[in-house]
């Protein structure tokens, strides 16, 4: 049964993963995002306190 011989299949698997791990991260990291991240202001918003009587 030639399927049980891991010699050629392991080399194909190892080389394909090597190609994926060297090519794909560069392609993914070079993607540009359409939504630019804007810095939020550090000023805290004013909050109105509720002066409700607690009955």
Rosetta constraint file for C-alpha pairs under 8 A:
AtomPair CA 1 CA 5 HARMONIC 7.76 0.50
AtomPair CA 5 CA 9 HARMONIC 7.92 0.50
AtomPair CA 6 CA 10 HARMONIC 5.56 0.50
AtomPair CA 7 CA 11 HARMONIC 6.75 0.50
AtomPair CA 8 CA 12 HARMONIC 6.42 0.50
AtomPair CA 9 CA 13 HARMONIC 6.11 0.50
AtomPair CA 10 CA 14 HARMONIC 6.03 0.50
AtomPair CA 11 CA 15 HARMONIC 6.04 0.50
AtomPair CA 12 CA 16 HARMONIC 6.03 0.50
AtomPair CA 13 CA 17 HARMONIC 6.22 0.50
AtomPair CA 14 CA 18 HARMONIC 6.13 0.50
AtomPair CA 15 CA 19 HARMONIC 6.20 0.50
AtomPair CA 16 CA 20 HARMONIC 6.16 0.50
AtomPair CA 17 CA 21 HARMONIC 5.96 0.50
AtomPair CA 18 CA 22 HARMONIC 6.23 0.50
AtomPair CA 19 CA 23 HARMONIC 5.97 0.50
AtomPair CA 20 CA 24 HARMONIC 5.51 0.50
AtomPair CA 21 CA 25 HARMONIC 6.52 0.50
AtomPair CA 22 CA 26 HARMONIC 7.30 0.50
AtomPair CA 23 CA 27 HARMONIC 6.62 0.50
AtomPair CA 24 CA 28 HARMONIC 6.11 0.50
AtomPair CA 25 CA 29 HARMONIC 6.00 0.50
AtomPair CA 26 CA 30 HARMONIC 6.11 0.50
AtomPair CA 27 CA 31 HARMONIC 6.69 0.50
